[in-house]
Amino acid sequence: MGFVTVVGGARATKPVIYLPEKFSDATWEQIIVACRNNIVPETWTVGSQKAMTINGTAYTIDIIGKNHDDYSDGSGKAPLTFQLHDLYATRYQMNSSSTNNGGWTSCAMRKTHLPAILALMPTEVQNGIREVNKLTSAGSGSSTINTTADKLFLLSEIEIFGKVSYSMWGEGTQYDYYKAGNRTVKKEFIGNAYGWWERSPYGSGSTIFCNVRETGGATYNYASSANGVAFAFCF
């Protein structure tokens, strides 16, 4: 295993920190230290992957962006943004009824389901995740863009596809992972591709949220439908 020295030394005010050159060789504690101190090795590139066990199930986590998301406390950019490579083991509704009123800000996915998943993640990961600002339209056809502070979040349509087909403009910018042409098809644990939710309300109605279809293209579905979840987070 190769290591890189990323900070510190005889004349430095901080201790020497050694981090694995290969992202998959790092522990989550090391990854959190690297992000918290903004000392991410150059070898930890967009598209790099590492396993994480959540509630007894092993998931692959992708780096999807570098210096993309803003910390909610105003302290700057998160060095890395991560996302599930495939889908979480449980499908969820955005809301129990078919409404996007209140948008991402007040939906059940954000208020109930993702916090429940967060509570199942490794303790060091739960403690290391920091809130970042996410931009999302207000729902019910409104072009108003709300800012929320999120630990776990879903991606918006433009963050995935780099363009708007069914959502409103202003919900962020495309992550480098998807800009590079990496697949938008995500699979369930039975091996079949399935549609996955975006946080974007449908821009021309009040009952629908946008999602990614099983073949990888942009589409939409009623908020009360149970779709796949591929959440993202930052340290």
C-alpha positions, 0 to 999 in steps of 0.5 A, a space after each residue: 500500500 502506497 502512502 502520501 504525506 499531505 501535511 506537516 513536517 519538521 517546520 510545520 505547525 500541524 503533525 505529519 499525516 499519511 494518507 493512502 495513495 489509493 482511495 479504496 485503501 483509506 479508512 473512512 476515518 482517514 477520508 474524514 480527516 482529509 476532508 476536514 483538513 482540506 488535504 485530499 490527495 490528488 490520487 483520490 479522483 472523481 470516479 474513485 470507489 470505496 465500500 461502506 457497510 450500512 445496516 449490514 449491507 455492503 455498498 459501493 460509494 463513488 466520488 462524484 465531485 471535488 470542491 463542488 458543494 458549499 458547506 452550510 456554515 460558510 466555511 468554504 467548499 467540501 473537498 469531496 462529494 460522495 454518492 451511492 454507486 447503485 441503489 439503497 436496499 429499500 425503495 422509498 416515496 418522496 411523499 405519502 401522497 402525490 404532491 410536490 407542494 413544499 418541494 424538497 424542503 418539506 418532503 418525507 424523503 428529506 425529513 424522514 427517510 434519509 435521516 433514518 438511513 443516516 442513523 444506520 450508517 457507521 458511527 464515524 461516518 454519521 459524526 463526520 458528515 457535514 451539512 452542505 447547501 442544496 438548491 431546489 425549486 419550491 414545488 407546485 410549479 414555482 420557479 422560486 429556488 430554496 436553499 436547504 442545509 443537508 447531510 444526506 441529499 438526492 441529486 437534482 436533474 441538472 446535477 446529473 444530466 447537466 441540463 433541464 428537461 422537466 425541472 426548474 433552472 437554478 438547482 445547481 450544476 452538473 457533477 464531474 462524475 456525470 459530466 465525464 459520461 459515467 453511467 446514470 443507470 443504477 441497479 438494485 441488489 437483485 441485479 436489475 436496473 431501477 428508476 431512482 429519485 431526484 430531489 427536483 420537483 416536476 416544473 409544470 405540476 404539483 403531484 410529481 418529482 423528477 427521477 432517472 428511469 431504469 434505462 438512465 434517461 430523465 423522466 418523472 413520477 408521482 411523489 407517492 411512487 416507491 423508487 430507488 434512492 442513491 443519496 449523496 453526502 459530504 464530509 
